[in-house]
Amino acid sequence: ELMVEEEEASAVRHALEALGGPCRELLLLFYWEECPMDEIALKMGFANADTAKSKKYQCKKALEKLLRGTAAYHA
């Protein structure tokens, strides 16, 4: 079970690297640093929290698409 979790974590790391740029930064700020949307908007230069939220949704969908092609994520 631990090996499966490590493979999944590795798949997510690789997908984030492949995603790159602003999407990687936004997702890391939101999910790992647990920054609120208004703070993310300020840090990343978005007009407001709603814009950051919309971009997060787009980035999350792009990450999910990358992960769908990863066998380790489906194990």
Order of alpha helices (4+ residues) and beta strands (2+ residues): alpha-alpha-alpha-alpha-alpha
